[in-house]
């Protein structure tokens, strides 16, 4: 049994999204404030034992217009049912796959209402929506709008914030996957009985304060003790836990007999005070020393030292403490599930940003070990009985993205709709990349496994051919930014650079389009012509008849000539959010280079005296004598006063335009500051991932 598919509407950035979950581990990647935290917070509330409730701030900002429309209808005298029809709801739909041949489906049995023998999925729909009396509860007594509509909207939403809990309620239904009209009402607690949750938050309380002990790891011990007391499979652990409990009870008895008697003797008799009418109440002391408080308040996890000296948590690095904490939490989740009298059919564990304080290799090992940890728990601690756990890992780490299976990744993207409101879009790499052919998908899978998956976390990308461009590109970006007065600066945007070669760049086109990533592809014109034997050989651009560059041929067709390429305009080199940049003359009608090195030489003639003759041919010959890495390092470190080749500077200026990366957004909390100066109230609200 597992959660196969989730649909979410109107929760923060998740205005209307769908996400498929893998059978074991789903890795969520994407830029900051793209909705990754929102989905973890949503499930945290869904799987909480407390009654499910949302606040006004939890509704997507796009829902605000719905509230305003409902208010307009209410003040116009519309029927309550019509007003409710305008009010938005937060809706979560879960599709749970199950084995039709399983002998016992537990709590899921009540959720299966279809009659199709071929259907092996149950659908649950949880709705946080308006009650029957919502119209009156939300809007009664609110003054009708006046001339200042903006002020009236503010007044309305201030009132809604406090009225919403009484006007809205949660409901859970089982829905026939084959017939949406066939529904069955369920108790909301059915969901927590069916799906058990575990959460390792991004903020784990592991700070770097070595002057006081945090003992975060020690808090896990209490849970392990409680689960051991009811362990149905391991009598040795159960016996140990019972012995610990008996030992504490013995200590409690000794305290009551000896310690408390002596402590009571320290209390004065009330005759000492001589207060009229006050009889001696006969005070005695009693010291409580139960096992729960002993574990929770007085038990620390420490590290083995030497000479009998143990070391506190804070004496280990943050990375080790973080890893130990996460592993202990996973064991805790397993023990809690194992100790449940009626185990849930699905165990969903969210792990937020596990890369915190872990070095790259440890990050890769962690994501790789999740399956092995699960298998070890099942075989060694559960007599091979399955643990139906699904992990959802949110990460900003390209190292973890590298290690994850390509199809297990879900890419979260924040986009702006026509009204200027942000919302999340979820891209499922298991569903492919649009029309990308299978060979390209396989190539990308292999390539991104071997290299850093920075594409998933950047706002823009530059694809380059080789070492020289990679070494000199940072300096070229700085120089282009410095020369672009009053224009967006690429150096202040979130950029990734990938070295892909001219023969492979075109295989990234579908992935770039799929990720909706603005990208510049810098490549070489690679002019060739056939020799006497009919074999294509490299020649200067002026002598070329064709190009050998696979990326350019994929863009313009195999038969395109260098002369035709030089006649292309900027719009010809753009498609969607991608632009192609290859060598062009530094001045219109001037000589044109064939590759990066001779383009660099032609852009800096004062640094490379070529002598008499055709400049492009001389630059081509001079570049052929250079070692690429030495040439690049020399101009990146020693001789830094040079001009950026025109084709690259044009491309970088284009890349800097359009959807510049925003400054780091504020955290996902609402902060209201009210300053009263001469009776005037000034309100400031900051909102992060609430959409």
Secondary structure by P-SEA (a helix, b strand, c coil): ccccbbbbccccccccbbbbbcccbbbbbbcccccaaaaaaaaaaaacccccccccccccccaaaaaaaaaaaaaacccaaaaaaacccbbbbbbbbbccccccccccccccccccccccbbbbbbbbcccccccccccccccccccaaaaaaaaaaaaaaaacccccbbbbbbbccccccbbbbbccaaaaaabbbbbbcccccccccccccccccccaaaaaaaaaaaccccaaaaaaaaaaaaaaaaaaaaaaccaaaaaaaacccccccccccccccbbbbbbbbcaaaaaaccbbbbbbbccccccccccccaaaaaaaaaaaaaaaaaaaaaaccccccbbbbbbccccccccaaaaaaaaaaaaaaaaaaaaccccccccbbbbbbbbccaaaaaacccccbbbbbbbbccccbbbbbbbbcccccccccaaaaaaaaaaaaacccccccccbbbbbccaaaaaaaaaaaaaaaaaccccccccccbbbbbbccccccccaaaaaaaaccbbbbbbbcbbbbbccccbbbbbccccccccccaaaaaaccccccaaaaaaccccccccccbbbbccccccccccccccaaaaaaaacccccccccccaaaaaaaaaaaccaaaaaaaaacccccccccaaaaaaaaaaaccccccccccccbbbbbbbbcccbbbbbbbbcccc
